[in-house]
Amino acid sequence: MFQRAAFETRATFIDAIFEQRASFITASFEDATVFLRATFKDVAEFTGITFNGIVSFSGSRFRIVPDLRATDFKKHVTLHGIEVNFRRPAQYGDADMYRRLKELAVNARDHDREQMFFAYELIAKRGHETHGLKLIPNYLYEWTSDFGRSLRRPSGWLLGVWFGFGVLYGWVASKDMSHLWDGLLFSTAQIFPFLGASRGALGDARNALYGEEPLSVGINALAFLEGGLGILFLFLIGLVLRNRFRI
């Protein structure tokens, strides 16, 4: 326990292991503070602390989300390589602690940690700050893109939409697989209508599938649905790429 402790010179906790509750509530650190590769196996409380020097949590491991709310950092703080286990089930107040960690990561320009704590925050809000119908977009955001972190998920969903609707278009036209390729071309044109080649592919595939007759209400409804899903998953792919490569 380090409550109300005053560290006048450099404080180093390199490779320190805190087996029990580590409480630094209202402590003060006048010089640099280094928690390099420190391990916190229980609650870690830093509420009300003033850090007048630089602070490093590089490589530290927290079994429970640390409480850095109401902590005053006068200089730079680094969270590089920090590991924080997500507590399940999340407790009331966990979302606010993750929100504070996200804020510190933003200030430190640590985009990887920022995204991680943002994901933890959204999950921790379920049942505490997020209720009812608001849970639907929360879960969908996780399932479709892991909160904007996974490129594989929206790409897989987009591929599934393309192939699934392509098979459906071909099946509706001939009730067999003879028009599978035309169905896939028609499906491609719904997802990528902004590509010049899609216009020609759309016309050729449409004629091969349904002839010159106007499309039925059902086919139009499927096309609109696929177009909407395509826009959604393309947006999520773009969001993931932005998150990965932003400067």
C-alpha positions in Angstrom: 0.0 0.0 0.0 1.4 3.4 -1.0 -1.5 5.6 -0.1 -0.5 9.3 0.3 3.2 8.3 -0.2 5.5 11.1 -1.5 8.3 10.0 -3.9 10.7 12.9 -4.2 13.1 11.2 -6.6 12.9 8.8 -9.5 10.6 5.9 -8.6 11.3 2.6 -10.4 9.2 -0.6 -10.2 11.0 -2.6 -12.9 9.8 -6.2 -13.1 7.9 -5.6 -9.8 5.2 -8.1 -9.0 2.2 -6.9 -6.9 0.5 -10.1 -5.6 -2.2 -8.2 -3.6 -4.0 -4.9 -4.0 -1.7 -2.1 -5.1 -3.1 1.2 -3.9 -1.3 4.5 -4.7 -4.3 6.7 -3.9 -3.4 10.4 -3.5 0.3 9.6 -3.7 2.7 12.1 -5.4 5.6 11.5 -7.7 8.0 14.4 -8.2 10.3 12.8 -10.7 10.1 10.1 -13.4 8.1 7.0 -12.5 8.8 3.7 -14.2 6.5 0.6 -14.0 8.5 -1.3 -16.6 7.2 -4.9 -17.1 5.5 -4.6 -13.7 2.8 -7.2 -13.0 -0.4 -6.4 -11.0 -2.2 -9.5 -10.0 -5.0 -7.7 -8.1 -6.6 -4.3 -8.1 -4.4 -1.4 -9.1 -5.6 2.0 -7.9 -3.9 5.2 -9.0 -6.8 7.6 -8.2 -5.9 11.1 -7.3 -2.2 10.7 -8.0 -0.1 13.6 -9.3 2.8 12.5 -11.6 5.1 15.5 -12.1 7.6 13.6 -14.2 7.3 11.2 -17.2 5.5 7.9 -16.6 6.1 4.6 -18.2 3.8 1.5 -18.0 5.7 -0.2 -20.8 5.2 -3.9 -20.8 3.1 -3.9 -17.6 0.5 -6.5 -17.1 -2.8 -5.9 -15.3 -5.1 -8.8 -14.3 -7.8 -6.3 -13.5 -8.3 -3.0 -15.3 -6.3 -0.3 -13.4 -8.1 2.8 -12.1 -6.4 5.9 -13.5 -9.3 8.2 -13.2 -8.7 11.6 -11.6 -5.0 11.0 -12.1 -2.9 14.1 -13.1 -0.1 13.5 -15.6 2.0 16.6 -16.0 4.2 15.1 -18.6 4.3 12.2 -21.2 2.9 8.8 -20.3 3.6 5.7 -22.3 1.4 2.6 -22.4 3.5 0.7 -25.0 3.1 -3.0 -24.7 0.7 -2.8 -21.8 -1.6 -5.8 -21.2 -4.9 -5.5 -19.5 -7.1 -8.5 -19.1 -10.8 -7.9 -19.7 -12.8 -8.6 -16.6 -15.8 -10.8 -17.2 -18.4 -10.1 -16.2 -17.7 -6.4 -16.4 -18.3 -4.4 -13.2 -20.1 -1.1 -13.0 -17.4 1.6 -13.5 -15.1 -0.6 -15.7 -16.3 1.2 -18.8 -15.2 4.5 -17.3 -11.8 3.0 -16.4 -11.3 1.7 -20.0 -12.4 5.1 -21.3 -9.7 6.8 -19.2 -7.1 4.4 -20.5 -8.3 5.1 -24.1 -7.9 8.8 -23.4 -4.3 8.3 -22.3 -3.6 6.2 -25.3 -5.0 8.9 -27.6 -2.7 11.5 -26.0 0.3 9.2 -26.3 -0.6 8.6 -30.0 -0.7 4.8 -29.3 -3.3 3.8 -31.8 -3.1 0.0 -31.0 -3.9 0.5 -27.3 -6.5 3.1 -28.2 -8.4 0.6 -30.3 -8.1 -2.1 -27.7 -9.4 0.1 -24.9 -12.2 1.4 -27.1 -13.3 -2.2 -27.7 -13.1 -3.0 -24.0 -15.1 0.1 -23.2 -18.0 -0.8 -25.5 -18.1 -4.4 -24.1 -18.0 -3.2 -20.5 -20.9 -0.8 -21.2 -23.3 -3.6 -21.9 -25.9 -3.9 -19.2 -24.5 -0.9 -17.4 -24.5 2.1 -19.7 -25.9 0.4 -22.8 -29.4 -1.2 -22.6 -32.2 -2.4 -24.7 -32.1 -1.8 -28.5 -28.9 0.1 -28.1 -27.2 -3.3 -27.5 -28.0 -4.3 -31.1 -25.4 -2.0 -32.9 -23.0 -2.7 -30.1 -23.0 -6.5 -30.8 -23.2 -6.0 -34.6 -20.1 -3.8 -34.5 -18.2 -6.6 -32.7 -19.5 -9.4 -34.8 -18.9 -7.7 -38.2 -15.5 -6.1 -37.5 -14.3 -6.6 -34.0 -15.0 -2.9 -33.3 -13.1 -1.7 -36.4 -10.0 -3.9 -35.7 -10.5 -7.0 -37.9 -10.1 -6.9 -41.6 -10.9 -10.6 -41.9 -14.4 -10.3 -40.5 -16.0 -7.7 -42.9 -14.0 -9.1 -45.8 -15.5 -12.6 -45.0 -19.0 -11.2 -44.7 -18.6 -9.3 -48.0 -17.4 -12.5 -49.7 -20.3 -14.4 -48.2 -22.8 -11.8 -49.3 -21.4 -11.8 -52.9 -21.4 -15.6 -53.2 -24.7 -16.2 -51.4 -26.7 -13.7 -53.4 -25.0 -14.8 -56.6 -26.2 -18.4 -56.0 -29.7 -17.1 -55.1 -29.9 -15.0 -58.3 -28.9 -18.0 -60.5 -31.3 -20.3 -58.7 -34.3 -18.1 -59.0 -33.6 -17.8 -62.7 -33.3 -21.4 -63.6 -33.8 -23.5 -60.5 -30.5 -25.2 -61.0 -26.8 -24.2 -61.1 -26.5 -23.6 -64.9 -26.5 -19.8 -64.4 -24.2 -19.7 -61.4 -21.6 -17.6 -63.2 -24.2 -15.1 -64.4 -25.6 -14.9 -60.9 -22.2 -14.1 -59.5 -21.7 -11.4 -62.1 -25.1 -9.9 -61.3 -24.1 -10.1 -57.6 -20.8 -8.3 -58.3 -22.6 -5.5 -60.1 -24.9 -4.9 -57.0 -21.9 -4.6 -54.6 -19.7 -2.5 -56.9 -22.1 -0.4 -59.0 -19.5 2.4 -59.1 -17.1 0.4 -61.2 -17.3 1.0 -65.0 -17.1 -2.7 -65.8 -20.0 -3.4 -63.5 -22.4 -1.7 -65.9 -21.6 -4.0 -68.8 -21.5 -7.1 -66.5 -24.9 -6.1 -65.0 -26.5 -5.9 -68.5 -25.1 -9.1 -69.8 -25.8 -11.1 -66.6 -29.3 -9.6 -66.3 -30.2 -10.7 -69.8 -28.8 -14.1 -69.3 -30.7 -14.6 -66.1 -34.0 -12.9 -66.7 -34.2 -11.9 -70.4 -35.6 -8.5 -71.5 -38.5 -8.6 -69.1 -38.6 -6.1 -66.2 -37.2 -7.5 -63.0 -39.7 -8.8 -60.5 -40.3 -7.1 -57.1 -38.6 -9.9 -55.4 -35.4 -9.6 -57.4 -35.3 -5.9 -57.0 -35.7 -6.3 -53.3 -32.8 -8.8 -53.2 -30.7 -6.4 -55.2 -31.4 -3.5 -52.9 -30.7 -5.6 -49.8 -27.4 -6.8 -51.2 -26.4 -3.3 -52.2 -27.0 -2.1 -48.7 -25.0 -4.9 -47.2 -22.3 -4.3 -49.7 -22.1 -0.6 -48.7 -22.0 -1.6 -45.0 -19.1 -4.1 -45.3 -17.1 -1.9 -47.7 -17.4 0.9 -45.2 -16.2 -1.4 -42.4 -13.3 -2.5 -44.5 -12.4 1.1 -45.1 -12.7 1.9 -41.4 -10.4 -0.9 -40.5 -7.8 0.2 -43.0 -8.0 3.7 -41.7 -7.5 2.5 -38.1 -4.5 0.5 -39.1 -2.7 3.0 -41.3 -3.6 6.4 -39.9 -0.8 8.7 -38.9 
